[in-house]
Amino acid sequence: MSTVITIENLWKEYRLGIIGHGNLAQDLQSWWARIRGKDDPNSQIVPMLAGQEKQIEGDRFWALRGVNLEVKEGDILGIIGRNGAGKSTLLKLLSRVTAPTKGQVKVKGRIASLLEVGTGFHPELTGRENIFMNGAILGMSKQEIRSKLDEIIDFSGVESFVDTPVKRYSSGMYVRLAFAVAAHLEPEILIIDEVLAVGDAEFQKKCLGKMGNVAKEGRTVLFVSHNMNAVNNLCSDAVYLQDGSVVLRGEPTEVIDNYLSVGRDDEVTSVEFPEDDEKDFQVLSAGITVNGVEPPNGIIKVDQSFSVQLLYKIRKPLPGGFGTFTIRNQRDEVIFFSDNRDGLGGETNALEQPGLVDMRVDIPLPLLVPGKYSLSMALAKQGTGAIDWYRDVIRFELVDTEGIRGHRGGYIFKPLHWHLTD
């Protein structure tokens, strides 16, 4: 197979700091500090980049540092790493969204990219018009685009809204159409970022299948994801990025095991999100507790029950509104999902009317095997999908200090009643 992407000694630099502090005194203070070679006393970027100190040099942040890669025709390359490792920056450079600071990227063939919600489509144009616009950008004729139109619309599942401006689409609808366009307009190289996490599980499975078919047709796929199971099952090759550099490239299983062996971020048992009056519907906070108290260091014994606390702000009526949470394991596999429509507590309509809604979900244990887990939450609407969501913001660990679980496999730990029968 011929090489379609060559990356040679690729570096990408971003300048840090704040342009304009809001008053003349602070601007002069910052200017005087720079003249004397001192740190800017008004800089506010350090807390944002905690844990990424290796990538900071003075007022410069190196998102990529000397990356070298070759990708061949028909490869499905998975790119993994923690937030801030440089994954999305690499895809933006390949998609020519931004330019490298040093080094070069050589690409052979047309590229279609799905990088983040809100890019690639014109918000004032309808879904149909955006399909034609994207096809034209790829150099396709109207006749070629028309030949793919029905297939794109059918795959996306947004038939009823294809003549509606995309600014009125939910994030889930947007991603459905954007992926369908990118995958069906037959680019030689398909680039997909973690944006697929916005879609529902059924659509994600559909997308993964389509990416596999694209590769079988001899085209190339670059796939960034935190879903280790998807990377392992889909990709022929994987790359682990850390601090802007390539740590390892090889078989997906080997690369994933290396990535997971490094450990995860410190456990976080509660989080608050800033209020935004421009949002009609919001998740304001989330947390986990054991007997009403946050577990120290995020550690919960495997035989303890714990609760999920969720606070929502509903600013106008939300018919069909509901809240959800998802528990994932260290390989990013969904282990457990729940929403308030389950009805066991009689709160199925709690999120449909304006107000502040505080909910608690009790999870009886033993339920999960020992290990590290993350909690994601969303506010959603029936038929539309997620309206406000946060992924993997709560992290906790279940431990088996008493040897209760033993060394059995599986994902679920639920003791069952065994009865002798005559």
SVG drawing of the C-alpha trace seen along z (x, -y; Angstrom):
<svg xmlns="http://www.w3.org/2000/svg" viewBox="-44 -53 59 87">
<polyline fill="none" stroke="black" stroke-width="0.4" points="0.0,0.0 1.2,-3.5 1.8,-6.1 -0.9,-8.8 0.1,-10.8 3.7,-11.7 4.4,-13.8 8.0,-14.9 9.3,-16.6 6.0,-18.3 5.8,-21.1 2.9,-23.3 3.2,-26.3 0.5,-28.5 1.2,-31.7 -0.2,-32.0 -1.5,-34.9 -4.3,-37.4 -4.5,-40.2 -6.0,-43.2 -6.8,-42.9 -9.7,-45.3 -7.9,-48.4 -4.8,-50.4 -3.1,-49.8 -3.0,-46.1 -1.9,-46.4 1.0,-48.6 1.9,-46.3 2.1,-43.3 4.1,-45.4 6.6,-46.4 7.0,-42.8 7.8,-41.7 10.4,-44.5 12.2,-43.3 12.0,-39.7 9.6,-38.8 6.5,-36.7 3.2,-38.4 1.5,-39.0 -1.9,-39.1 -1.6,-35.8 -4.4,-33.4 -3.5,-30.5 -1.4,-28.4 -4.5,-26.9 -6.0,-25.9 -2.9,-23.9 -2.3,-22.1 -0.5,-18.8 0.8,-20.0 3.9,-21.9 6.2,-19.9 4.7,-21.5 5.1,-25.1 8.2,-27.2 7.9,-30.8 4.8,-32.2 4.7,-29.4 2.7,-26.2 3.9,-23.3 0.8,-21.3 2.9,-19.1 6.6,-18.3 8.6,-16.6 5.9,-14.2 6.9,-11.8 4.3,-9.5 3.5,-7.6 0.0,-6.4 -0.7,-4.1 -3.6,-3.7 -6.4,-1.6 -5.1,-2.0 -7.4,-2.8 -5.2,-4.6 -6.5,-5.1 -5.0,-8.1 -5.3,-8.0 -4.1,-10.0 -5.3,-12.2 -6.9,-15.6 -4.3,-18.1 -2.0,-15.4 -2.2,-17.0 -4.7,-14.6 -7.1,-17.3 -4.2,-19.6 -2.7,-16.9 -6.0,-16.4 -6.4,-20.1 -3.0,-20.3 -3.8,-17.4 -7.1,-19.0 -5.3,-22.3 -7.4,-24.2 -4.2,-25.5 -0.5,-25.6 2.5,-23.9 5.1,-26.0 7.9,-23.7 8.0,-20.5 5.8,-19.5 2.7,-17.4 2.4,-15.7 -1.1,-14.4 -2.0,-12.5 -5.7,-12.7 -8.9,-14.6 -9.6,-14.9 -13.0,-15.0 -12.9,-15.9 -15.4,-15.7 -13.5,-17.6 -16.0,-19.2 -19.7,-20.2 -20.2,-23.5 -17.5,-23.2 -17.9,-22.3 -21.5,-23.5 -22.9,-27.0 -25.6,-27.5 -27.9,-29.5 -28.0,-26.9 -30.3,-23.9 -28.9,-20.4 -29.4,-19.7 -27.6,-22.9 -24.7,-22.0 -24.4,-18.6 -23.9,-20.3 -21.5,-22.9 -19.3,-20.2 -19.3,-18.2 -18.3,-21.2 -15.4,-21.9 -14.2,-18.3 -14.2,-19.0 -17.3,-17.0 -19.8,-17.9 -23.5,-18.5 -24.3,-15.2 -21.8,-13.3 -23.3,-14.8 -26.9,-14.1 -25.9,-10.4 -25.0,-10.2 -27.7,-12.5 -30.4,-9.9 -27.7,-7.6 -26.4,-10.5 -29.9,-11.5 -30.9,-8.0 -27.8,-7.2 -28.1,-10.4 -31.7,-9.8 -32.6,-13.5 -35.0,-13.1 -37.7,-15.3 -35.2,-18.1 -33.0,-18.1 -34.6,-21.3 -34.3,-23.1 -31.3,-25.4 -28.7,-23.5 -28.6,-26.2 -31.9,-24.7 -30.4,-21.2 -29.6,-19.6 -26.0,-18.6 -26.9,-14.9 -28.7,-15.7 -25.7,-17.9 -23.2,-15.1 -25.4,-12.5 -25.6,-14.6 -21.9,-15.8 -20.7,-12.2 -22.9,-11.0 -21.6,-13.8 -17.9,-13.1 -18.2,-9.3 -20.3,-9.2 -18.7,-11.8 -15.8,-9.4 -12.8,-11.3 -9.5,-9.4 -8.8,-10.3 -11.5,-10.4 -10.6,-12.2 -12.9,-11.7 -12.4,-13.3 -14.1,-12.4 -17.2,-14.3 -19.0,-11.0 -19.4,-10.8 -22.3,-13.2 -24.4,-10.6 -26.4,-7.8 -24.9,-4.3 -26.8,-2.9 -25.6,-5.6 -22.0,-5.3 -22.1,-1.6 -23.4,-2.5 -20.6,-5.0 -17.9,-2.5 -19.3,0.0 -19.2,-2.7 -15.5,-3.6 -14.6,0.1 -16.3,0.2 -14.5,-2.9 -11.1,-1.3 -12.1,1.9 -12.6,-0.3 -9.0,-1.3 -9.5,-4.6 -7.7,-5.8 -9.3,-6.6 -7.8,-8.6 -9.9,-8.1 -9.4,-10.0 -11.3,-8.5 -11.4,-7.9 -13.3,-4.7 -10.6,-2.1 -13.0,0.7 -13.9,-1.0 -10.2,-1.7 -9.3,1.9 -12.1,3.4 -11.9,1.0 -8.3,-0.1 -5.5,1.7 -2.9,-0.5 -2.8,-2.9 -0.7,-5.8 -0.4,-7.0 0.3,-10.7 1.5,-12.3 2.6,-15.9 2.5,-16.5 4.9,-13.6 4.4,-10.1 5.0,-7.6 4.2,-4.4 2.9,-3.2 1.8,0.4 -0.9,3.0 -4.0,1.4 -4.0,3.8 -0.3,3.1 -0.8,-0.6 -4.0,-0.7 -2.4,1.4 0.6,-0.9 -1.7,-4.0 -3.9,-2.5 -0.9,-1.3 0.2,-4.9 -2.8,-5.5 -5.6,-8.0 -6.2,-11.5 -6.8,-11.9 -10.3,-10.9 -12.9,-13.7 -16.1,-13.1 -18.0,-16.4 -18.0,-19.1 -19.9,-22.4 -20.6,-24.0 -21.0,-27.8 -24.5,-29.1 -25.2,-30.4 -28.4,-32.5 -28.3,-32.1 -28.9,-28.3 -32.5,-27.4 -31.5,-24.0 -28.4,-23.2 -26.7,-20.6 -25.4,-22.7 -23.5,-20.2 -22.9,-16.5 -21.3,-14.3 -21.1,-10.9 -21.6,-10.3 -21.5,-7.4 -24.0,-7.8 -24.3,-11.5 -20.6,-12.2 -18.1,-12.4 -15.8,-9.4 -12.2,-10.3 -9.9,-10.2 -12.9,-8.9 -12.4,-5.4 -15.5,-3.3 -15.5,0.3 -17.0,2.8 -19.7,3.8 -20.9,0.2 -23.8,-1.5 -23.3,-5.0 -25.5,-7.8 -25.3,-10.1 -26.3,-13.7 -27.4,-15.8 -28.6,-19.4 -30.4,-20.9 -31.6,-24.4 -34.7,-24.4 -35.5,-28.0 -38.4,-27.3 -40.8,-24.3 -39.0,-21.2 -41.6,-18.6 -40.0,-15.2 -37.0,-16.4 -35.1,-13.9 -31.7,-13.4 -29.2,-10.7 -25.9,-9.4 -23.5,-6.8 -20.7,-4.8 -17.7,-3.8 -14.8,-1.6 -11.1,-2.3 -11.3,-1.0 -14.1,-3.5 -16.7,-0.8 -20.2,-1.7 -21.0,0.4 -24.2,-1.2 -26.7,-3.7 -29.8,-5.2 -32.3,-8.0 -35.1,-9.4 -37.7,-7.9 -37.0,-4.5 -39.8,-5.5 -38.8,-3.6 -38.9,-6.8 -42.0,-8.4 -40.0,-11.3 -40.4,-10.7 -41.6,-14.2 -39.4,-16.1 -37.4,-17.9 -40.2,-19.1 -41.1,-22.3 -39.0,-25.4 -37.2,-25.5 -34.2,-24.2 -34.3,-20.4 -32.1,-18.5 -32.1,-14.7 -30.4,-11.8 -30.0,-8.3 -29.2,-5.5 -27.1,-2.7 -27.2,0.5 -23.9,2.4 -22.4,4.8 -23.0,4.2 -19.6,3.4 -16.3,5.2 -13.3,3.5 -11.6,0.9 -11.6,-2.7 -14.7,-4.3 -15.9,-7.6 -19.4,-9.2 -20.9,-11.2 -24.2,-13.1 -26.6,-14.8 -29.8,-16.7 -31.8,-15.5 -35.1,-15.7 -37.1,-12.9 -36.6,-12.7 -33.8,-15.3 -31.0,-13.9 -28.6,-15.5 -29.0,-19.3 -26.4,-19.8 -23.8,-17.1 -20.5,-16.5 -18.4,-13.4 -16.1,-11.6 -16.1,-14.6 -16.5,-12.4 -13.9,-9.7 -13.9,-7.1 -12.5,-3.8 -14.1,-0.6 -11.8,1.4 -12.1,4.9 -10.3,4.6 -11.9,7.7 -11.4,10.1 -15.1,10.2 -15.0,10.3 -12.0,12.5 -10.4,12.8 -13.4,13.6 -13.8,11.9 -16.7,9.9 -18.0,6.4 -20.8,7.0 -20.5,8.1 -23.9,9.2 -24.1,12.0 -27.0,14.3 -29.1,16.7 -28.3,20.4 -30.9,22.8 -30.8,26.6 -33.8,28.2 -35.2,31.6"/>
</svg>
